[in-house]
Amino acid sequence: LTDAIKLARIPIKDFCTFACHLLGPMKGKAAIMSKQAFEEANEAFVDEKFEEAYEYYTKALVNDDKIDHRNTSKILASRAQCSLKLKNYADALKDSNDAIKLDEANIKAYIRKGVSLYNQDLKEEALQVFVCGLEFDSANEQLKIWQHKCEKELAEQNPVTMIASIEKEKLTTNVTPVPSLLPAKIKHSFYQTDSIVTIQIPIKGLKKDQVQIYSTDTTINIHTKIPSSGQDYSLEVDLAYPIDSSRTNFNVTGSNIEIKLYKRQAIQWTSLDAQSTAAKVQPPVPMNRPLVEKVPSYPSSSLHAKNWDKLEAEIKRDEKE
């Protein structure tokens, strides 16, 4: 009681200073926990453990002090991406909206909001979101790709909109809805030379026209369906290092999708994903050979260049003798 009376007599200004002194270390500890949880979430996401990543992003939000609105917005947009992978489109939409409220220039939040609307068959609303995002970053290739995709599908859809809506209503009233399948989880891998990174995705039975690939100099997006199960498969990666997207190409074999990415620099990629700890911690290592090689001056496997003109002259001299 005596201590309570003493505290009651402290001026408000001094009391606030005293309270901040006590709470300061606690806030600092929470901020560290939030940052650690965010990094663990990124690692889980890269490993395609999306449920685990979602939990870590939630932990990061719980411990976030909410002072830096851009940081909070970044965490929300990341959790929205997890929800997209898990096909929880309503959750993705909510997190994206909250992220945009905190940072209206968060481009990834616009992309994820638009994608969540698109996957709920709200393509007109999705198109508006992509257009809005382009007002902040007119050069963003992902927003342009999604804008074009929505415009094209809406143009194709308009003539039969009424018939499609009637059929959809019949199906809704007469058939018990079937829950959507979770996206397939398939472990991808990559290998590299001094100039090319090749991504391999082991999916059997695909044809090339069943695979959609979009790339920018810093991202790669792959979409298809698994023939054996009908499940959707998508891989969206923020690349650890820049590529020449104009040269990106892919091939489909009997058992793999193989995507070739052409490096901008002749460096050893420590990781494919920019969110990977390896890409952040380990500096890029130069490859042995330059990115653009000179044509060798000798047409053999010998390490020593030969003077072919001199040899030809010697042969002609021998023939004369």
C-alpha positions as CSV (number, residue, x, y, z in Angstrom):
1,L,0.0,0.0,0.0
2,T,2.9,2.3,0.9
3,D,4.4,1.7,-2.6
4,A,1.1,2.4,-4.2
5,I,0.8,5.7,-2.4
6,K,4.4,6.7,-3.5
7,L,3.6,5.8,-7.1
8,A,0.4,7.9,-6.9
9,R,2.4,10.9,-5.9
10,I,4.8,10.7,-8.9
11,P,4.0,13.4,-11.5
12,I,2.5,12.0,-14.7
13,K,5.5,12.9,-16.9
14,D,7.9,11.1,-14.5
15,F,5.6,8.1,-14.3
16,C,5.5,7.7,-18.1
17,T,9.3,7.9,-18.2
18,F,9.5,5.3,-15.5
19,A,7.0,3.0,-17.3
20,C,8.9,3.3,-20.6
21,H,12.1,2.4,-18.8
22,L,10.5,-0.8,-17.5
23,L,8.8,-1.8,-20.7
24,G,11.7,-0.9,-23.1
25,P,13.6,-4.2,-22.7
26,M,10.4,-6.1,-23.2
27,K,9.6,-4.3,-26.5
28,G,13.2,-4.9,-27.6
29,K,12.9,-8.6,-26.9
30,A,9.5,-8.8,-28.8
31,A,11.0,-7.1,-31.8
32,I,13.9,-9.7,-31.9
33,M,11.3,-12.5,-31.6
34,S,9.3,-11.0,-34.4
35,K,12.3,-10.7,-36.7
36,Q,13.4,-14.3,-35.9
37,A,10.0,-15.7,-36.6
38,F,9.8,-13.8,-39.9
39,E,13.1,-15.3,-41.0
40,E,12.0,-18.8,-39.9
41,A,8.7,-18.3,-41.9
42,N,10.7,-17.4,-45.0
43,E,12.8,-20.5,-44.7
44,A,9.7,-22.7,-44.3
45,F,8.1,-21.0,-47.3
46,V,11.2,-21.7,-49.5
47,D,11.0,-25.3,-48.4
48,E,7.3,-25.3,-49.4
49,K,6.1,-25.9,-45.8
50,F,3.3,-23.5,-46.2
51,E,1.3,-24.3,-43.1
52,E,4.4,-24.0,-40.9
53,A,5.4,-20.7,-42.6
54,Y,1.9,-19.4,-42.0
55,E,2.3,-20.1,-38.2
56,Y,5.7,-18.3,-38.1
57,Y,4.3,-15.3,-40.0
58,T,1.5,-15.1,-37.4
59,K,4.0,-15.3,-34.6
60,A,6.0,-12.5,-36.2
61,L,2.8,-10.4,-36.3
62,V,2.0,-11.1,-32.7
63,N,5.4,-10.0,-31.5
64,D,5.6,-7.0,-34.0
65,D,5.4,-3.7,-32.2
66,K,3.3,-2.2,-35.0
67,I,5.4,1.0,-34.9
68,D,7.0,0.6,-38.3
69,H,3.9,0.3,-40.5
70,R,5.9,-0.7,-43.6
71,N,7.4,-3.7,-41.7
72,T,4.0,-4.8,-40.5
73,S,2.7,-4.4,-44.0
74,K,5.5,-6.6,-45.3
75,I,4.7,-9.4,-42.8
76,L,1.0,-9.3,-43.7
77,A,1.8,-9.5,-47.4
78,S,4.0,-12.5,-46.8
79,R,1.3,-14.3,-44.8
80,A,-1.1,-13.5,-47.6
81,Q,1.2,-15.4,-50.0
82,C,1.0,-18.4,-47.7
83,S,-2.7,-18.3,-47.7
84,L,-2.7,-18.2,-51.5
85,K,-0.5,-21.3,-51.6
86,L,-3.0,-23.0,-49.2
87,K,-6.0,-21.8,-51.3
88,N,-7.3,-19.8,-48.4
89,Y,-8.2,-16.9,-50.6
90,A,-10.4,-15.0,-48.1
91,D,-7.6,-14.9,-45.6
92,A,-5.2,-13.8,-48.3
93,L,-7.6,-11.0,-49.3
94,K,-7.9,-9.8,-45.7
95,D,-4.1,-9.8,-45.1
96,S,-3.5,-8.0,-48.4
97,N,-6.1,-5.3,-47.6
98,D,-4.6,-4.8,-44.2
99,A,-1.1,-4.6,-45.7
100,I,-2.2,-1.9,-48.2
101,K,-3.9,0.2,-45.4
102,L,-0.5,0.3,-43.6
103,D,1.6,0.9,-46.7
104,E,-0.3,1.9,-49.9
105,A,2.9,1.4,-51.9
106,N,3.4,-2.3,-51.0
107,I,3.4,-3.7,-54.5
108,K,3.4,-7.4,-53.4
109,A,0.2,-6.7,-51.4
110,Y,-1.5,-5.5,-54.6
111,I,-0.4,-8.6,-56.5
112,R,-1.6,-10.9,-53.7
113,K,-4.9,-9.1,-53.3
114,G,-5.5,-9.3,-57.1
115,V,-4.6,-13.0,-57.2
116,S,-6.9,-13.8,-54.3
117,L,-9.8,-12.0,-56.1
118,Y,-8.9,-13.7,-59.4
119,N,-9.0,-17.1,-57.7
120,Q,-12.5,-16.3,-56.3
121,D,-13.7,-15.6,-59.9
122,L,-13.8,-11.8,-59.2
123,K,-11.8,-11.0,-62.3
124,E,-13.1,-7.4,-62.8
125,E,-12.2,-6.5,-59.2
126,A,-8.8,-8.2,-59.6
127,L,-8.1,-6.2,-62.7
128,Q,-8.9,-3.0,-60.9
129,V,-6.4,-4.0,-58.1
130,F,-3.6,-4.7,-60.7
131,V,-4.2,-1.4,-62.4
132,C,-4.1,0.4,-59.1
133,G,-0.8,-1.3,-58.2
134,L,0.6,-0.1,-61.6
135,E,-0.1,3.5,-60.5
136,F,2.7,3.0,-57.9
137,D,5.0,0.9,-60.1
138,S,4.3,1.2,-63.8
139,A,7.2,-1.0,-64.7
140,N,6.2,-4.0,-62.5
141,E,6.1,-7.0,-64.9
142,Q,4.0,-9.3,-62.6
143,L,1.3,-6.6,-62.4
144,K,1.4,-6.2,-66.2
145,I,1.2,-10.0,-66.7
146,W,-1.8,-10.3,-64.4
147,Q,-3.5,-7.2,-65.9
148,H,-3.2,-8.7,-69.4
149,K,-4.4,-12.1,-68.2
150,C,-7.5,-10.6,-66.6
151,E,-8.3,-8.4,-69.6
152,K,-7.9,-11.3,-72.0
153,E,-10.1,-13.6,-70.0
154,L,-12.8,-11.0,-69.4
155,A,-12.9,-10.2,-73.1
156,E,-13.4,-13.9,-73.9
157,Q,-15.9,-14.3,-71.1
158,N,-18.3,-11.4,-71.9
159,P,-20.3,-13.0,-74.7
160,V,-21.3,-16.0,-72.6
161,T,-21.5,-14.3,-69.2
162,M,-25.2,-14.8,-68.8
163,I,-25.2,-18.5,-69.9
164,A,-22.3,-19.2,-67.6
165,S,-24.0,-17.5,-64.6
166,I,-27.2,-19.6,-65.2
167,E,-25.3,-22.8,-65.4
168,K,-23.4,-21.9,-62.3
169,E,-26.6,-21.2,-60.4
170,K,-28.0,-24.7,-61.4
171,L,-24.9,-26.4,-60.2
172,T,-25.0,-24.5,-56.9
173,T,-28.6,-25.4,-56.2
174,N,-28.5,-29.1,-57.3
175,V,-25.0,-30.3,-56.4
176,T,-23.3,-30.5,-53.1
177,P,-20.1,-28.4,-53.5
178,V,-16.9,-30.4,-53.5
179,P,-14.1,-28.8,-51.4
180,S,-11.2,-27.6,-53.6
181,L,-8.0,-29.6,-53.6
182,L,-4.9,-28.2,-51.9
183,P,-2.1,-27.2,-54.3
184,A,0.3,-30.0,-55.0
185,K,3.7,-29.9,-53.2
186,I,6.5,-31.0,-55.4
187,K,10.1,-30.5,-54.5
188,H,12.0,-28.6,-57.2
189,S,15.7,-28.5,-57.7
190,F,18.2,-26.6,-59.8
191,Y,21.7,-26.9,-61.2
192,Q,23.9,-24.4,-63.0
193,T,26.7,-23.6,-65.3
194,D,28.6,-20.3,-65.6
195,S,25.8,-18.8,-67.7
196,I,22.6,-20.8,-67.2
197,V,20.5,-21.9,-64.2
198,T,18.3,-24.9,-64.9
199,I,15.2,-25.5,-62.7
200,Q,13.8,-29.1,-62.7
201,I,10.3,-29.9,-61.5
202,P,9.5,-33.7,-61.5
203,I,6.0,-33.9,-63.0
204,K,5.1,-36.8,-65.3
205,G,2.8,-36.9,-68.2
206,L,2.6,-33.2,-69.1
207,K,2.6,-31.5,-72.5
208,K,4.3,-28.2,-73.1
209,D,1.1,-26.4,-73.8
210,Q,-0.2,-27.3,-70.4
211,V,2.5,-25.3,-68.7
212,Q,2.4,-21.6,-68.2
213,I,5.7,-19.8,-67.4
214,Y,6.1,-16.0,-66.8
215,S,9.4,-14.5,-65.9
216,T,10.9,-11.1,-65.2
217,D,14.5,-10.2,-64.5
218,T,13.9,-10.9,-60.8
219,T,11.0,-13.4,-60.7
220,I,9.8,-16.7,-62.2
221,N,6.2,-18.0,-62.0
222,I,5.2,-21.5,-63.1
223,H,1.7,-22.8,-63.3
224,T,0.2,-26.2,-64.4
225,K,-2.0,-29.1,-63.3
226,I,-0.8,-32.5,-62.2
227,P,-2.2,-35.0,-64.8
228,S,-2.5,-37.8,-62.3
229,S,-4.5,-36.0,-59.7
230,G,-5.9,-32.8,-61.3
231,Q,-4.3,-30.7,-58.5
232,D,-3.0,-27.2,-59.3
233,Y,0.7,-26.7,-59.1
234,S,2.4,-23.3,-58.9
235,L,5.9,-22.1,-58.1
236,E,6.5,-18.4,-57.6
237,V,10.0,-17.4,-56.8
238,D,11.7,-14.0,-56.2
239,L,15.0,-14.9,-57.6
240,A,18.2,-14.5,-55.6
241,Y,20.1,-13.0,-58.5
242,P,19.0,-11.2,-61.7
243,I,18.5,-12.9,-65.0
244,D,18.0,-12.0,-68.7
245,S,14.3,-12.7,-68.8
246,S,14.1,-12.2,-72.6
247,R,16.0,-15.5,-73.0
248,T,14.1,-17.6,-70.5
249,N,12.8,-20.8,-72.1
250,F,11.6,-24.2,-71.0
251,N,11.1,-27.8,-72.1
252,V,8.8,-30.6,-71.0
253,T,10.1,-34.1,-71.0
254,G,8.3,-37.3,-70.0
255,S,9.1,-36.8,-66.4
256,N,10.3,-33.2,-65.9
257,I,9.6,-29.5,-66.5
258,E,13.0,-27.9,-67.2
259,I,13.3,-24.1,-67.2
260,K,16.5,-22.4,-68.3
261,L,17.3,-19.0,-66.8
262,Y,20.2,-17.0,-68.3
263,K,22.4,-15.3,-65.7
264,R,23.2,-11.6,-65.9
265,Q,26.6,-12.3,-64.1
266,A,28.9,-15.2,-64.1
267,I,28.5,-16.0,-60.4
268,Q,27.8,-19.1,-58.4
269,W,24.2,-19.0,-57.2
270,T,24.1,-20.0,-53.6
271,S,20.3,-20.3,-53.7
272,L,17.4,-19.9,-56.1
273,D,15.2,-17.9,-53.8
274,A,16.0,-14.4,-52.6
275,Q,14.3,-15.2,-49.3
276,S,16.7,-18.0,-48.5
277,T,19.2,-17.4,-45.7
278,A,22.0,-18.7,-48.0
279,A,21.3,-16.0,-50.5
280,K,21.4,-13.3,-47.8
281,V,24.4,-14.5,-45.9
282,Q,26.8,-16.0,-48.4
283,P,28.3,-13.5,-50.9
284,P,28.2,-14.5,-54.6
285,V,31.2,-16.4,-55.8
286,P,32.6,-15.7,-59.3
287,M,32.5,-18.7,-61.7
288,N,35.8,-20.0,-63.3
289,R,34.9,-18.9,-66.8
290,P,33.5,-15.5,-68.0
291,L,29.8,-15.3,-69.0
292,V,30.7,-14.6,-72.6
293,E,33.4,-16.9,-73.7
294,K,35.9,-16.2,-76.5
295,V,36.0,-18.7,-79.3
296,P,39.2,-20.8,-78.8
297,S,42.0,-20.2,-81.3
298,Y,42.7,-23.9,-81.6
299,P,40.4,-26.6,-82.9
300,S,41.6,-29.4,-80.6
301,S,41.6,-30.3,-76.9
302,S,45.2,-29.2,-76.5
303,L,45.8,-26.5,-73.9
304,H,48.5,-24.9,-76.1
305,A,47.5,-22.8,-79.1
306,K,49.0,-23.7,-82.4
307,N,50.1,-21.5,-85.2
308,W,48.1,-23.1,-88.0
309,D,49.5,-20.9,-90.7
310,K,53.0,-21.8,-89.8
311,L,52.1,-25.6,-89.8
312,E,50.5,-25.3,-93.2
313,A,53.6,-23.6,-94.6
314,E,55.8,-26.4,-93.2
315,I,53.5,-29.1,-94.8
316,K,53.7,-27.4,-98.2
317,R,57.5,-27.1,-97.9
318,D,57.7,-30.9,-97.1
319,E,55.5,-31.7,-100.1
320,K,57.8,-29.8,-102.4
321,E,60.9,-31.6,-101.0
